[in-house]
């Protein structure tokens, strides 16, 4: 029996033109609403955008005036909620915002009725992000939407295999990966993201940012919004272009492999059943983290990053 979910992932433009911050923000919101309209026309069940979708400034800037948080809820979320309700679809919108008074990188989930159903707080913000006042989240929840149980890995979250593993153990059926990425390049896309699907036997949906045809060069935002299948193969990829990817994913069609039990069985279940958590206790201790953090701060203070 099939369980088809129609997923759309938006690859919006990296650089928004305009003479003022307000003008750029207006153009960015218009692009978001345009993508939502297209996703609605395609009868999408779930739409994912890249990290910090509410900001016109995608890449890192030392000009903190480029980062203006939106309140959650607020005028911006009301516009997205109206589109979600109009098209009867779930929307996962990453935002730089304040939720319940806390500044962070969030993924706001809007349900088909246009209500804010969930709000994921990025667990691993970078040090520069934390320097801006962004607070890290303290949980890795799985959200039950009406079409699927989803887990979120926002940008740096995917760097840690444990995140995908926890989401798998908590019952996620699909992993969402909104991010911004440039200098790390193709190796991460080709190996790291695909590994998370292999590790868990779960599909991974990625959303980043792109460029008009002919403008991309090495070192710029990677783009490559796409879907990685349960076996780690890339089943959809937008490349660098500005576009909306839409794909039907059958959640009932899991990956079957001869893993551990040497007989064809559902991979995700076999991975969970054959784990030995009693051996992984070192992952939960804090001593090594504190020691390495102190060491790295000394490197930064001395300017000796390459050691």
N, C-alpha and C positions, 0 to 999 in steps of 0.2 A: 504493500500500500504506500502510495506516494504522500509526501508532505512537502509541497512546493512552496517556497518563499521567494518572492521576486525582490531582489536586492538591487538598489541603485547606489552608486558611489560617484560623488561629484568631484571633478578635477577643475577647480576654478583657476583663474589667472593669478600668477605670482605677483605681478606688479600692477597695481591699480593707479591709473593716471588721474590727475586733478590738481587744481591750484591751491586747494586748502584741505586741511584734515577733514572738515565736514563734507566737502564735495567727494573726496575719496571714499569716505564711509558710506555716503548715499549710493555711490556707484557699486560698492561692494554689496550692499544689501539688495540692490536691484538685481545683481548677478545671482545672489542666493535665491531670491524669489523666482527668478527665471528658471533656475535649475529645478526648484521645487515644482514649478508648473509643468516642466517637461517630465519629471518623475511621476507626477500625477497623471499626465496623459498616458504614460506607459503602465499605469495601474500598479505602481510599486507598493510593496508591503512595508519596506524599510529603506530609508535614505540616509546615507552617511556622508559627512563633509570632513575636510581636513582640519587639523588642529588650529585653534584661534580663528575660526571662520568669521567671527564677528569683527575682526580687525582687518583693515586694508593692508597692513604691514605684515608680510608673512615671514621674512627673514629677520634675524636678530639685529637689533639696533641699540646703540648706546644712548640714543635720544629717547629718554623715558616719556617724552610727550607723545611719542608714537603709540603708547600703550594706555588706552583709556578703557577701563572696565565697564561693562554694562551690568546693571542690576538684574538679578534673576529672582523673581520675574521682573519685567520692566517693559518699556515700549518696544524694544527689539524682540524680546521673546513673544510678545503679543502678536507681532507681525508673522513670526514663524508659526505660532500656534494656529493662526487663522488659516494659513496655507495647509497645514497638516489636517485641519478639520475639513477644509474645502475639498481636499483630494482624498480624504479618508485613508491616510497612511501614517505610519510611524516615522519619526524623524529623529536622528541622532546628530545633534549639532554641537560641536566643540566651541567653547566660548572662553574668552578672558573675561572673568566677571566676579561679582560678589554674590554669594549664595548664603543666606542666613548670616550675613555680616562678615563672611570669610572670603578673602581674595584668593583665587586659584585658577588653574586651568581645569575647566569642567567639560563634561559631555552631558548636555541636557537632552533628555528623551521626552519627546512629545508623542502622545498617543493619537489614535485616529479621531478622537473627540476634541483634540487641540489642547488637552490639559498636559501640564508638566507631570510626567509619571515618575521619573527618576532623575538623579543628578550625580554623575560619577565625578569624583575628585581625583585628579592625576596623582598617583602614588609616588612617582619618581621625578619631580621637577628638577631641572639642572640647578647647579649652584648660582649661575647668573639669574635664573628665574626666581630662585628663593631670595636673591639679593634685591629683587624688585618687590618683594613682599608676598610672593606666591607661597601659599601653605600647602604642604603635601597631604594627600589623603591617607587615611589609616586603615583602609579596608579594600578588598578585592571582591566586590559583590558580583553576583550573577543576577541579571534582571529578567524577569518573566514578562515578555511582551505577548501580545495576543497571537503572534506568528512564530515566535522562537524564544528560547532562553539564550541570552547574549551576555558575553563578557567583553570588557573593554581593556585595551592596552594602548594608552596614549603616549605616543612618541617614545621617550626614554623607558617607559614601562616594558617595552618589548626586549630591551637589552638583557633582561633577567629571565632565564628559562623558567624560574620558579613561578613567575606570574601566570604564564600560560598553564602551567601544571596545576596551580591552585584553582584557576577558572575551570579547568577540566574536571577536577575533583568535586567542584561545587555544582556541576551539572550543566555547564555551558554547552550549547549545540553549535554555536558559531562565534568566532572571535572578531571583534572590530578593532581596526588599527588606524586611527586618525593620527597624522603626524606632519611635521615639516622636516625635510631632509635635503641637504645639498652635498657638502664636502665628503661625507662618508661614501656616497656614490653607489655604484652598481653592486658591489660585493655584498653589502647588507641586503639589498633587495633579492639577490640571487641565492643567498645562503641563509642568512639569519631568519628572514620572514618565512621562508619555505620550511626551515627547520622547526618552527613553532607548529606548523600544520602536521609535520611528520611526528613530532614529539607527542601530540595529543590526538591525532586522527580527526582533527576538526578543521573546517574551512576557515580561512583568514581573509577578511575583506579590508583592503587598504585604501586610504584616501589621502592624497597629497595635493600638490599644486603644479600647474604647468605653464606653458607659454604659447603664444600664437606661432603658427608655422614659420620656421626659419630663424627664430630668435634664441633657441636653446643652444648653449655651449657647455662643454665639460666644466664642472664646478658650480653650475647653477642648480636650482632646485631640481631634484631628481624626477619628480612627477611619478609616472608609472602606477597611478591609481589602478587597482586591479583586484583579482580574486585568486588566492592560492587554494588548490584543492586539497582534500584530505591526505593525499599521497605526496604532497609537496610540489606537484606540478602546477605551473601557472596556467590557469584556464581562461583568464581574461586580463588584458593589460592595455591601458590607454596610451602608453608611451608618454610623450611630452605634451600632447595637444590638450587644448581646453575642450572638455566634453563631459558627457554624463554616461557612465557605464551602467548597463542594466543587464542582470543575469538571473535566470531562474536556478535556484539551488534546492535540491531534494534532500531535506533533512533526514528522511527515512532511509536514504541510501548511504549507509555508513561504509567505512573502509573495512574489508575483511582481509586479514593477513595471518600467516602462520608465525605468530609472535609468541615466544616463550612456551606456549602449550603445544607447539608443533602440529597444530591442526587448524584449519581455517575458522577463525572466530572474529567477532567485531574488535577492531584494533583498540579503540578507546577503552572498552571494558577490559580487554586483556592487559593493557598498560596499567590500569588502576589496580587490577587484581594481582599483578605480579610485582608491585612496588614493595620495597623494604624500608619503610619510613624510619625504622629504628636505627638505620645506618646514616641517616641524613641529619642528625641532630646538630652537626656543626653549622648547618645553614641558619639555625636559629640563635646561635650565640652572638653576643655583641662585642666581645673583646677584640676580635680581628678587625672589625669595622672601625672601632675607635682608634686602634693602633695605626691603621692605614690612613685614616682621615688626618690624624696628627702629622704623619709623615708627609702626606701630600701638601698640607698647608705649609710645611717647612720648605718643600720644593718650590711652591709658588712664591713664598716670601723671598727666597734666594734667587728666583728666576731660573731654576734648574729643572725645567719640566722634562727635558730629554735625559733620562738617566739609565 
